[in-house]
């Protein structure tokens, strides 16, 4: 069975100010997602599951269906606020989606095989998908997952600080924990993170999480159980979110699984700020000119 790729595309894109998931960055208007799907197909993925908001489903499908028909199986899942609430009533002031792990829960009926999950607006590079496919095809199990770890120096923005999940890794190469550093930036030749007014230097090759995980089928039932706890504790906090790293962290803490960190030297890029867009376009153009991608991705 070929691996499945799940793409998280239901986000509000509030910082960027628009539906950045479908902004064009390639020579023929290709989106960042197009490149991820292209890389996934050549790595051997057989299905892509898009998690989107129902209110932009028609326009979203109109963009992707003509390109992908006959190339990879496509499935669309809607992340709805009322999904998985059981007999609870949705709080009146809740407008924000419940978060990335809830988005994966919404795929419960379509995910029957091990899968990789990525963000819609991150460019991960060919190597990450090749490594994810190899892991899923040969190693993934109900007690063994993976995280594709990027070198910190390859994930920065020229236009401001970034938030990154800094990985703590044991001697066996397994994830011990992820520390969310919310203000990382270049200071001269060094990379630092700022916290409570103090700056700390981080090595350039520090492995960080860009939300590119490989999970076994045990992930969904475990996440469902944790979401119940989350609702008991935080349902009435308007901006609280149920994130994938939270589930992964609990999985490790409870001794249910190891999460192997698979390093990649691939250059990540993404659109954190509007000002990042020209740089992303230039980076894609460079990859096309070097022959890594065809000028017209889907021919």
Backbone bond lengths (Angstrom), bond angles and torsions (degrees), N, CA, C in turn:
res aa  C-N    CA-C-N  psi(-1)  N-CA   C-N-CA  omega(-1)  CA-C   N-CA-C  phi
1 X - - - 1.467 - - 1.528 109.79 -
2 X 1.317 116.23 129.57 1.469 120.06 -179.08 1.525 110.18 -74.07
3 X 1.337 116.77 147.61 1.471 118.52 178.11 1.529 112.69 -66.47
4 X 1.316 114.68 157.67 1.462 122.58 178.36 1.527 108.88 -108.09
5 X 1.320 116.00 143.14 1.460 121.77 174.45 1.523 108.75 -109.12
6 X 1.326 116.45 126.66 1.463 121.81 176.25 1.528 108.04 -106.29
7 X 1.330 116.43 127.84 1.470 120.95 -179.18 1.525 109.93 -113.21
8 X 1.334 115.29 121.39 1.471 121.58 -179.61 1.527 108.88 -82.94
9 X 1.332 115.69 102.45 1.472 119.87 -175.91 1.525 112.27 -126.67
10 X 1.324 117.06 21.65 1.467 119.48 -177.58 1.521 113.09 -96.32
11 X 1.347 116.97 0.87 1.468 120.73 -175.38 1.514 113.23 -63.67
12 X 1.295 115.40 156.30 1.465 121.74 -177.59 1.535 113.11 -77.48
13 X 1.341 116.13 -18.73 1.474 120.66 -178.00 1.532 111.48 54.67
14 X 1.326 115.66 41.87 1.474 119.90 -173.36 1.528 112.12 -66.68
15 X 1.344 117.10 -39.32 1.477 118.63 -176.61 1.522 110.81 -69.46
16 X 1.335 115.32 -35.38 1.461 119.06 -175.45 1.521 111.57 -80.38
17 X 1.340 115.85 -28.18 1.460 120.22 176.57 1.509 112.62 78.44
18 X 1.318 116.98 60.96 1.469 120.71 179.54 1.507 110.37 149.48
19 X 1.322 115.15 177.09 1.449 119.82 -177.44 1.523 108.75 -87.51
20 X 1.335 115.72 76.65 1.472 119.90 -172.26 1.523 112.48 -66.85
21 X 1.349 117.17 -19.27 1.466 119.08 -178.84 1.526 112.53 -59.47
22 X 1.341 117.02 -27.43 1.465 119.08 -177.38 1.533 112.72 -114.23
23 X 1.332 116.71 17.25 1.469 119.95 173.84 1.527 108.67 -71.97
24 X 1.327 116.60 143.76 1.460 121.07 -178.22 1.524 112.13 -88.26
25 X 1.335 116.16 132.08 1.473 120.91 179.04 1.526 112.69 -125.19
26 X 1.333 117.30 -17.84 1.457 120.79 -178.96 1.512 111.83 -88.67
27 X 1.368 117.81 172.96 1.470 122.23 -177.46 1.523 113.13 -59.33
28 X 1.344 117.13 -28.00 1.471 120.35 178.93 1.527 111.66 -114.79
29 X 1.338 114.60 34.49 1.464 119.66 177.17 1.519 114.03 76.43
30 X 1.341 117.07 17.61 1.468 119.33 179.57 1.526 110.49 -63.58
31 X 1.307 116.02 139.72 1.467 121.74 176.60 1.530 108.95 -84.78
32 X 1.327 115.70 167.16 1.467 119.21 174.25 1.528 109.39 -59.36
33 X 1.333 116.56 -38.78 1.472 120.38 178.42 1.514 112.54 -59.02
34 X 1.335 117.02 -38.24 1.466 120.06 178.69 1.526 110.72 -55.25
35 X 1.330 115.90 -44.02 1.469 119.46 -178.56 1.526 110.95 -67.34
36 X 1.338 116.95 -38.25 1.468 120.00 176.96 1.525 110.75 -62.35
37 X 1.321 116.01 -44.26 1.471 119.88 -178.46 1.530 109.97 -67.40
38 X 1.314 116.52 -40.94 1.472 121.34 177.57 1.538 109.84 -58.81
39 X 1.340 116.19 -46.69 1.465 120.45 178.76 1.532 111.22 -64.46
40 X 1.327 116.64 -37.98 1.467 120.65 179.49 1.535 110.83 -65.04
41 X 1.333 116.72 -42.50 1.469 120.32 179.84 1.527 109.78 -61.92
42 X 1.333 116.81 -45.40 1.474 117.38 -177.57 1.527 111.82 -73.49
43 X 1.328 118.07 -15.81 1.473 120.70 174.42 1.533 111.58 -87.07
44 X 1.357 116.73 -8.39 1.462 119.54 175.65 1.516 116.35 104.99
45 X 1.343 117.98 11.86 1.467 120.09 175.25 1.531 108.91 -70.78
46 X 1.333 115.78 145.23 1.461 119.40 -175.41 1.516 115.27 -110.53
47 X 1.332 116.28 -11.86 1.473 119.26 -176.56 1.521 108.75 -148.98
48 X 1.329 116.14 144.25 1.458 120.17 173.37 1.527 108.26 -123.05
49 X 1.325 115.48 130.96 1.465 122.69 177.99 1.525 107.21 -110.03
50 X 1.316 116.27 117.23 1.468 121.33 177.02 1.526 108.67 -94.53
51 X 1.323 116.49 125.81 1.468 119.82 172.17 1.512 106.71 -100.17
52 X 1.335 115.94 114.29 1.461 120.49 -174.08 1.529 110.21 -133.83
53 X 1.323 114.98 171.20 1.467 119.88 172.88 1.524 107.87 -85.34
54 X 1.303 115.81 138.55 1.468 120.21 -175.42 1.530 111.66 -61.40
55 X 1.342 116.87 -30.70 1.464 118.90 -175.66 1.528 113.37 -71.03
56 X 1.362 118.78 -15.84 1.461 116.06 172.19 1.533 112.84 -116.92
57 X 1.334 115.41 23.52 1.474 120.42 -178.22 1.530 112.71 -61.63
58 X 1.321 117.16 -45.19 1.470 119.58 -175.55 1.525 111.58 -63.78
59 X 1.343 116.48 -46.37 1.466 119.04 -178.99 1.526 110.65 -68.02
60 X 1.329 116.40 -34.80 1.460 121.40 179.34 1.535 110.55 -65.05
61 X 1.326 115.90 -48.64 1.474 120.36 -179.73 1.525 111.17 -63.38
62 X 1.322 116.24 -36.24 1.473 120.07 -179.51 1.531 111.10 -63.13
63 X 1.333 116.52 -28.80 1.461 120.87 178.58 1.536 111.16 -78.33
64 X 1.343 116.70 -43.47 1.464 119.39 -169.89 1.526 116.05 -94.90
65 X 1.322 117.65 -32.68 1.469 118.20 -175.74 1.535 113.74 -60.27
66 X 1.354 119.38 -46.52 1.475 118.43 -179.32 1.533 112.57 -59.94
67 X 1.330 116.65 -34.00 1.466 120.39 -177.25 1.531 112.14 -75.85
68 X 1.330 115.87 -37.82 1.470 119.79 -168.73 1.519 114.30 -97.54
69 X 1.324 117.42 -11.19 1.474 120.72 -178.09 1.531 110.41 -54.87
70 X 1.333 115.99 126.21 1.460 121.32 178.88 1.522 114.38 82.94
71 X 1.341 117.18 -6.86 1.476 119.68 -177.84 1.531 111.96 -102.04
72 X 1.322 116.30 -36.70 1.467 121.04 179.31 1.530 107.22 -158.03
73 X 1.335 116.25 147.11 1.471 120.01 177.35 1.525 109.36 -68.86
74 X 1.330 117.11 134.96 1.466 121.11 179.75 1.524 110.60 -117.34
75 X 1.331 115.17 139.43 1.462 122.04 177.87 1.527 106.92 -134.38
76 X 1.329 117.05 140.61 1.471 121.33 179.85 1.528 109.16 -117.02
77 X 1.322 114.68 131.39 1.465 121.36 179.44 1.523 107.28 -125.48
78 X 1.332 116.33 138.22 1.467 120.31 -179.92 1.525 109.50 -103.36
79 X 1.329 115.26 129.14 1.465 119.83 174.47 1.524 107.53 -87.55
80 X 1.321 115.18 113.26 1.469 120.63 -178.43 1.519 109.73 -114.67
81 X 1.318 115.38 141.83 1.461 120.51 -178.07 1.530 112.71 -59.38
82 X 1.329 116.32 -32.54 1.470 118.78 -176.02 1.536 113.48 -83.99
83 X 1.349 116.92 -7.59 1.471 119.55 -178.06 1.534 111.71 -67.88
84 X 1.328 115.42 133.35 1.465 124.30 176.25 1.532 114.03 68.62
85 X 1.337 115.59 22.46 1.472 118.25 175.59 1.525 111.68 -86.13
86 X 1.343 116.72 -10.36 1.472 119.27 -177.33 1.514 109.64 64.27
87 X 1.334 116.74 -130.70 1.474 119.81 -179.24 1.532 112.10 -94.68
88 X 1.346 115.99 13.69 1.467 118.84 178.89 1.526 110.48 -79.37
89 X 1.329 116.19 156.09 1.462 121.50 177.11 1.518 109.10 -100.06
90 X 1.317 115.90 132.14 1.463 121.10 179.38 1.526 110.15 -61.05
91 X 1.346 118.90 127.20 1.478 120.07 178.11 1.535 110.33 -60.08
92 X 1.318 115.89 140.29 1.474 121.40 -175.74 1.525 112.60 -60.58
93 X 1.351 117.11 -30.40 1.472 119.77 -176.30 1.530 112.66 -93.37
94 X 1.337 117.12 10.74 1.470 119.65 -179.04 1.521 110.67 -88.76
95 X 1.335 116.89 112.04 1.464 120.12 176.56 1.526 110.88 -120.22
96 X 1.335 116.51 -25.06 1.469 122.71 -177.58 1.531 109.54 -74.72
97 X 1.347 118.66 138.63 1.474 119.91 174.51 1.531 110.32 -58.00
98 X 1.333 115.83 158.64 1.466 120.53 -174.49 1.534 113.08 -77.05
99 X 1.338 118.43 -4.23 1.468 119.18 176.38 1.520 113.40 112.78
100 X 1.335 114.53 175.05 1.469 120.64 -170.52 1.525 113.85 -68.42
101 X 1.333 117.84 -36.05 1.473 118.84 -179.94 1.531 110.13 -71.25
102 X 1.336 117.00 -32.91 1.467 120.07 174.09 1.522 110.20 -65.89
103 X 1.345 116.38 -37.41 1.474 120.28 177.07 1.528 110.19 -58.09
104 X 1.335 116.90 -43.03 1.473 120.00 177.91 1.520 111.60 -65.68
105 X 1.331 117.14 -36.77 1.471 120.09 176.25 1.530 110.91 -57.94
106 X 1.322 115.79 -36.23 1.465 119.96 -179.49 1.535 111.79 -64.70
107 X 1.333 117.17 -13.73 1.482 122.40 178.05 1.527 112.15 -92.30
108 X 1.316 117.02 7.05 1.470 121.24 -173.53 1.533 113.04 -49.09
109 X 1.324 117.19 -42.53 1.465 120.07 -175.26 1.524 114.07 -77.64
110 X 1.332 117.60 -14.04 1.477 118.92 -177.11 1.527 113.04 -112.03
111 X 1.338 117.67 -9.86 1.469 120.53 179.95 1.517 110.20 -100.85
112 X 1.320 115.81 99.20 1.464 121.03 179.60 1.529 110.76 -114.92
113 X 1.329 116.29 7.25 1.455 121.21 -176.82 1.534 109.09 -139.20
114 X 1.340 119.19 163.92 1.466 120.22 175.65 1.525 110.23 -58.24
115 X 1.327 115.80 150.84 1.462 119.21 -173.13 1.520 111.40 -148.32
116 X 1.326 114.53 158.90 1.476 121.30 170.07 1.513 107.06 -107.80
117 X 1.324 116.23 151.62 1.465 120.47 178.79 1.526 108.94 -130.60
118 X 1.336 115.90 138.09 1.471 122.00 179.79 1.530 109.62 -137.88
119 X 1.336 115.29 166.53 1.461 121.53 171.01 1.522 109.52 -84.29
120 X 1.326 116.23 148.02 1.469 120.80 -179.80 1.517 112.69 -67.95
121 X 1.330 117.09 -31.86 1.461 119.86 -169.65 1.523 113.35 -104.83
122 X 1.334 117.06 20.81 1.457 121.64 176.67 1.524 110.20 -114.59
123 X 1.321 116.64 134.40 1.465 122.48 176.14 1.528 107.26 -95.63
124 X 1.331 116.62 114.38 1.465 120.36 -169.97 1.529 114.49 -99.14
125 X 1.329 118.29 -22.24 1.459 121.09 -179.81 1.518 113.42 86.91
126 X 1.308 115.49 152.30 1.466 123.20 -173.20 1.533 113.20 -57.80
127 X 1.345 117.04 -40.76 1.462 121.19 -174.24 1.529 112.46 -61.01
128 X 1.339 116.74 -38.74 1.460 120.51 179.95 1.523 111.96 -60.41
129 X 1.326 116.62 -42.56 1.473 120.42 -178.76 1.520 111.54 -70.69
130 X 1.341 116.61 -37.75 1.471 120.35 177.80 1.532 109.63 -62.24
131 X 1.334 116.40 -41.93 1.472 120.15 -179.32 1.530 111.80 -70.88
132 X 1.331 116.12 -37.53 1.472 119.82 178.07 1.526 110.50 -64.19
133 X 1.334 116.46 -44.93 1.473 120.49 -179.99 1.525 110.75 -62.97
134 X 1.336 116.89 -43.18 1.468 120.68 179.66 1.529 110.65 -61.23
135 X 1.335 116.78 -42.49 1.473 120.31 178.94 1.524 110.97 -63.56
136 X 1.332 116.57 -47.59 1.471 120.05 -178.02 1.529 110.93 -64.65
137 X 1.313 116.88 -37.14 1.469 120.45 -178.01 1.524 113.55 -74.41
138 X 1.330 117.67 -23.61 1.467 118.29 -172.36 1.530 115.18 -123.31
139 X 1.333 118.70 -22.08 1.467 118.66 -169.90 1.524 116.65 -129.34
140 X 1.317 117.51 -29.67 1.472 119.08 -171.43 1.532 111.15 -54.93
141 X 1.318 116.06 142.89 1.469 121.32 178.56 1.519 107.98 -151.28
142 X 1.327 116.74 173.94 1.464 119.74 179.94 1.524 111.71 -64.79
143 X 1.342 116.56 -18.23 1.469 119.24 177.74 1.526 112.50 -119.14
144 X 1.338 116.70 16.87 1.458 120.00 176.43 1.522 110.41 -142.72
145 X 1.319 115.35 112.78 1.460 122.86 177.81 1.534 108.17 -114.71
146 X 1.320 116.34 -178.28 1.465 119.50 177.14 1.519 110.64 -146.25
147 X 1.322 113.80 156.97 1.458 122.99 173.32 1.524 106.40 -127.47
148 X 1.326 117.19 129.51 1.463 120.24 174.28 1.529 106.68 -82.16
149 X 1.335 115.73 114.80 1.467 120.92 -174.62 1.524 111.78 -98.85
150 X 1.322 116.33 126.33 1.467 122.24 -178.90 1.522 110.44 -99.43
151 X 1.343 116.26 146.40 1.468 119.82 175.06 1.524 108.74 -70.02
152 X 1.321 115.48 129.85 1.461 121.21 -176.00 1.530 112.36 -49.48
153 X 1.336 116.96 -42.53 1.476 121.06 -176.49 1.533 111.63 -60.76
154 X 1.347 116.74 -22.52 1.471 120.85 -178.57 1.530 113.04 -91.80
155 X 1.337 117.22 9.07 1.480 119.29 -173.42 1.530 113.27 -128.99
156 X 1.326 117.34 16.30 1.474 119.44 -175.39 1.530 111.54 -90.32
157 X 1.326 116.05 163.18 1.459 122.33 174.24 1.526 108.43 -111.46
158 X 1.318 115.50 142.02 1.475 120.31 176.18 1.529 110.44 -77.21
159 X 1.324 117.12 -9.76 1.469 120.50 -168.46 1.519 115.17 -111.09
160 X 1.320 116.11 15.95 1.454 118.04 178.95 1.520 110.64 152.79
161 X 1.317 115.71 177.66 1.462 120.10 -179.93 1.528 109.67 -75.83
162 X 1.339 115.43 160.88 1.463 120.57 179.17 1.525 109.38 -128.13
163 X 1.320 115.40 158.56 1.471 121.21 171.04 1.522 107.44 -99.40
164 X 1.310 116.98 133.95 1.463 120.36 178.22 1.526 109.86 -140.03
165 X 1.312 114.56 144.81 1.461 120.68 173.44 1.518 107.96 -85.98
166 X 1.330 117.22 105.80 1.472 121.52 -178.04 1.534 108.45 -83.76
167 X 1.334 115.60 124.16 1.468 120.84 -173.35 1.533 111.63 -84.14
168 X 1.321 115.57 134.96 1.466 121.61 166.63 1.524 106.09 -101.26
169 X 1.337 115.87 125.79 1.467 120.84 -171.37 1.526 109.29 -125.83
170 X 1.344 117.29 136.68 1.471 119.76 178.98 1.529 110.59 -85.25
171 X 1.339 116.03 179.36 1.470 120.62 -174.99 1.527 112.54 -64.38
172 X 1.322 116.72 -25.35 1.471 120.65 -179.86 1.535 111.73 -82.49
173 X 1.346 116.47 -2.39 1.461 119.75 179.60 1.514 114.01 87.05
174 X 1.336 115.53 15.02 1.464 119.65 179.32 1.527 111.33 -98.33
175 X 1.314 114.76 149.49 1.459 121.31 179.90 1.527 110.05 -69.87
176 X 1.329 115.35 131.44 1.464 120.49 176.13 1.531 109.45 -100.63
177 X 1.328 115.42 -35.80 1.463 120.17 179.29 1.527 110.01 -176.03
178 X 1.321 115.57 167.26 1.463 121.24 177.07 1.520 108.03 -125.00
179 X 1.341 116.19 123.05 1.468 120.90 176.49 1.517 108.70 -99.22
180 X 1.306 116.24 117.81 1.465 120.52 179.72 1.519 109.19 -77.59
181 X 1.332 116.13 111.87 1.464 121.23 176.71 1.526 106.94 -103.34
182 X 1.316 116.91 116.22 1.468 120.21 -168.29 1.523 114.08 -90.05
183 X 1.342 117.65 -7.94 1.469 117.91 -178.61 1.530 109.57 -141.64
184 X 1.349 115.00 85.52 1.468 121.51 179.61 1.527 108.28 -111.01
185 X 1.335 116.32 135.82 1.472 118.96 179.37 1.529 109.67 -158.48
186 X 1.332 115.42 166.45 1.466 121.14 176.39 1.524 109.13 -83.51
187 X 1.324 115.30 131.67 1.470 120.76 175.07 1.522 105.89 -123.53
188 X 1.329 116.17 96.37 1.465 119.92 -173.91 1.515 109.30 67.33
189 X 1.339 116.61 -124.39 1.467 121.38 -179.62 1.528 111.87 -88.43
190 X 1.320 116.09 -7.87 1.473 119.47 -174.13 1.527 111.85 -103.92
191 X 1.335 114.90 159.75 1.466 121.06 172.31 1.527 106.11 -110.39
192 X 1.325 115.92 129.24 1.463 119.86 -177.48 1.531 110.65 -129.87
193 X 1.326 114.26 158.43 1.472 117.80 166.29 1.517 108.26 -119.77
194 X 1.318 113.37 147.20 1.468 120.29 -176.31 1.520 108.87 -110.43
195 X 1.309 114.77 134.03 1.461 119.60 178.21 1.522 108.48 -148.86
196 X 1.322 115.56 123.92 1.471 121.65 179.78 1.532 111.74 50.68
197 X 1.338 115.60 42.18 1.458 120.83 175.17 1.522 115.65 83.29
198 X 1.342 117.18 -11.42 1.474 120.30 -179.88 1.526 109.66 -102.42
199 X 1.349 117.36 144.32 1.465 120.74 177.56 1.529 110.30 -109.68
200 X 1.318 115.28 142.35 1.464 122.68 179.03 1.518 108.34 -128.02
201 X 1.328 116.10 133.62 1.469 121.07 -179.56 1.531 110.00 -76.98
202 X 1.334 115.78 138.10 1.465 121.68 174.51 1.529 108.58 -116.51
203 X 1.339 118.54 134.82 1.468 119.99 176.11 1.530 111.09 -59.97
204 X 1.344 115.66 145.44 1.468 120.70 -176.30 1.521 113.06 -61.29
205 X 1.360 116.56 -29.08 1.471 119.40 -177.68 1.532 113.05 -95.69
206 X 1.334 116.44 13.99 1.475 120.62 174.26 1.524 108.59 -54.52
207 X 1.338 116.93 131.56 1.463 120.02 179.66 1.530 109.31 -81.03
208 X 1.336 114.88 129.07 1.467 119.94 178.16 1.526 109.94 -123.10
209 X 1.319 114.37 154.01 1.467 120.41 177.74 1.515 109.63 -89.28
210 X 1.334 115.78 130.11 1.465 121.20 173.49 1.538 109.10 -111.87
211 X 1.336 115.05 26.66 1.465 121.58 177.97 1.537 112.18 64.81
212 X 1.338 116.45 36.73 1.466 122.17 176.76 1.533 106.14 -112.62
213 X 1.326 115.39 96.64 1.457 122.31 -175.72 1.529 111.14 -114.92
214 X 1.328 115.12 156.85 1.463 121.81 170.46 1.530 106.91 -121.71
215 X 1.326 116.67 122.87 1.459 121.20 -174.93 1.528 112.10 -122.65
216 X 1.335 114.82 150.35 1.459 121.09 170.75 1.515 109.76 -87.42
217 X 1.330 116.31 176.18 1.471 120.76 -176.09 1.527 112.55 -69.22
218 X 1.336 117.30 -13.93 1.478 119.38 179.21 1.527 111.94 -72.75
219 X 1.335 117.05 -12.72 1.469 119.82 -175.95 1.523 112.11 -62.66
220 X 1.332 117.09 -45.29 1.480 120.56 -172.87 1.535 112.31 -63.09
221 X 1.361 119.67 -51.45 1.472 117.39 179.24 1.529 113.71 -61.29
222 X 1.337 116.14 -34.83 1.469 118.88 178.43 1.528 110.56 -67.79
223 X 1.329 116.68 -42.02 1.468 120.86 178.70 1.531 110.69 -63.15
224 X 1.317 115.89 -37.29 1.473 120.18 179.79 1.531 110.52 -62.28
225 X 1.317 114.53 -42.23 1.464 120.62 178.85 1.542 110.10 -63.91
226 X 1.330 116.54 -43.58 1.470 120.06 -179.99 1.520 112.51 -68.75
227 X 1.333 116.45 -31.99 1.466 119.54 179.52 1.531 110.29 -65.29
228 X 1.326 116.63 -35.06 1.472 120.70 175.25 1.533 109.85 -58.38
229 X 1.336 115.36 -46.38 1.476 119.66 179.14 1.522 110.65 -63.70
230 X 1.337 115.73 -42.65 1.466 121.23 179.32 1.534 110.04 -57.60
231 X 1.326 116.87 -45.01 1.465 120.53 -179.05 1.528 111.08 -65.23
232 X 1.325 116.16 -38.87 1.473 119.54 178.00 1.525 110.91 -60.04
233 X 1.334 116.17 -36.77 1.465 120.15 -173.54 1.533 113.88 -94.79
234 X 1.348 117.49 -34.68 1.460 118.84 -167.83 1.531 115.77 -129.80
235 X 1.306 116.41 9.35 1.460 119.30 -176.07 1.529 112.96 -56.58
236 X 1.323 116.79 -34.31 1.462 119.80 -175.59 1.524 113.87 -95.47
237 X 1.332 116.09 12.35 1.474 120.67 172.94 1.528 105.96 -95.57
238 X 1.345 118.68 108.84 1.469 121.77 -167.76 1.529 115.66 -53.89
239 X 1.336 117.77 -32.76 1.474 118.73 -175.78 1.526 113.54 -109.39
240 X 1.329 117.14 9.86 1.467 118.69 179.63 1.528 109.78 -67.53
241 X 1.350 116.46 145.04 1.458 120.53 -179.06 1.521 111.53 -134.65
242 X 1.314 114.44 150.11 1.462 123.36 -178.38 1.528 107.07 -105.50
243 X 1.338 115.97 100.87 1.465 121.13 -170.29 1.528 113.13 -98.66
244 X 1.335 116.18 153.88 1.469 121.70 177.21 1.533 111.70 -56.79
245 X 1.369 120.13 -47.09 1.472 118.49 -179.78 1.524 113.90 -57.80
246 X 1.328 116.71 -30.42 1.469 120.89 177.99 1.531 110.06 -63.02
247 X 1.328 116.37 -43.06 1.471 120.85 179.23 1.529 109.55 -67.55
248 X 1.336 116.04 -45.18 1.469 120.87 179.97 1.530 110.45 -59.79
249 X 1.329 116.25 -42.89 1.463 121.91 -179.51 1.528 110.91 -62.51
250 X 1.328 116.27 -43.79 1.468 120.47 178.61 1.524 111.09 -64.22
251 X 1.327 115.36 -37.25 1.466 120.76 179.47 1.527 110.04 -59.66
252 X 1.344 115.33 -42.20 1.466 120.17 179.34 1.532 109.73 -69.74
253 X 1.345 116.06 -48.65 1.473 121.52 -176.43 1.525 112.38 -57.66
254 X 1.346 115.44 -38.42 1.461 119.46 -177.93 1.533 112.38 -83.66
255 X 1.336 116.33 2.69 1.460 120.17 176.72 1.518 113.99 69.81
256 X 1.326 116.64 23.18 1.464 120.24 -176.99 1.519 112.17 -87.03
257 X 1.335 116.47 -22.02 1.469 118.64 -175.87 1.515 111.49 -160.74
258 X 1.329 113.45 158.06 1.462 120.86 166.30 1.518 107.07 -100.78
259 X 1.308 115.49 146.51 1.473 120.40 172.55 1.517 106.87 -118.72
260 X 1.327 114.91 109.28 1.465 120.79 -178.61 1.533 109.04 -76.88
261 X 1.322 116.72 135.65 1.471 119.87 175.53 1.528 108.11 -95.91
262 X 1.318 115.95 114.96 1.459 122.26 -178.94 1.525 107.44 -102.57
263 X 1.306 116.24 111.71 1.463 120.33 -175.68 1.520 112.61 -77.60
264 X 1.325 115.42 145.22 1.463 121.12 172.64 1.527 108.67 -133.79
265 X 1.326 115.89 143.78 1.468 120.57 175.20 1.521 111.66 -91.19
266 X 1.334 116.55 6.69 1.471 120.27 -176.97 1.525 110.39 -60.12
267 X 1.322 115.00 147.78 1.466 121.66 175.51 1.517 107.93 -83.46
268 X 1.323 116.24 117.93 1.467 121.07 174.35 1.519 107.80 -86.26
269 X 1.322 117.01 144.78 1.457 118.12 161.73 1.513 110.46 -146.93
270 X 1.312 114.81 154.69 1.454 120.22 -176.93 1.509 110.07 -158.10
271 X 1.318 114.73 172.29 1.457 119.79 -176.77 1.528 108.63 -108.66
272 X 1.317 114.33 83.89 1.466 119.44 176.30 1.524 109.13 -77.00
273 X 1.336 115.25 -42.42 1.465 121.99 -179.85 1.523 108.90 -120.07
274 X 1.324 116.35 153.28 1.472 119.67 177.32 1.528 111.59 -54.53
275 X 1.343 115.21 -34.78 1.466 120.47 -178.19 1.530 112.41 -66.93
276 X 1.344 116.53 -14.94 1.469 119.90 178.89 1.526 112.19 -74.31
277 X 1.341 117.00 -21.83 1.470 120.64 -171.55 1.534 113.80 -55.84
278 X 1.345 120.64 -48.77 1.472 119.44 179.86 1.528 112.58 -59.61
279 X 1.341 116.75 -38.19 1.465 121.09 179.12 1.523 111.74 -64.65
280 X 1.337 115.92 -39.41 1.469 119.98 178.13 1.524 109.58 -65.15
281 X 1.327 116.11 -44.02 1.475 119.96 177.96 1.527 111.00 -58.10
282 X 1.323 115.91 -44.15 1.467 120.86 -179.64 1.532 110.83 -64.90
283 X 1.330 116.54 -39.87 1.474 120.60 179.53 1.521 111.17 -64.74
284 X 1.343 115.98 -41.60 1.471 120.17 178.70 1.531 109.52 -64.52
285 X 1.327 115.43 -43.35 1.473 120.96 -179.46 1.540 110.46 -58.95
286 X 1.322 115.39 -40.06 1.468 120.98 179.30 1.538 110.49 -63.25
287 X 1.340 116.32 -42.78 1.470 120.52 179.52 1.529 111.12 -66.38
288 X 1.330 116.35 -36.83 1.469 120.79 177.67 1.535 109.35 -66.89
289 X 1.325 116.45 -45.44 1.472 120.95 -179.42 1.528 112.62 -63.92
290 X 1.346 115.67 -29.56 1.468 119.15 -179.88 1.535 111.73 -82.68
291 X 1.343 115.97 -5.62 1.464 119.37 177.74 1.519 115.33 91.63
292 X 1.350 117.44 3.35 1.470 118.96 -179.45 1.525 111.70 -70.49
293 X 1.341 115.89 -30.39 1.471 121.20 176.92 1.522 108.32 -132.08
294 X 1.356 116.80 147.09 1.458 118.59 174.47 1.527 110.58 -69.89
295 X 1.328 117.32 154.56 1.468 121.76 -179.13 1.525 110.51 -62.88
296 X 1.315 116.53 -37.91 1.469 120.67 174.94 1.522 106.12 -111.88
297 X 1.331 115.52 101.50 1.475 121.13 -168.38 1.523 112.98 -56.01
298 X 1.315 117.26 -41.52 1.470 120.36 -174.75 1.526 113.01 -105.37
299 X 1.345 115.82 11.03 1.454 118.62 174.36 1.513 112.31 67.61
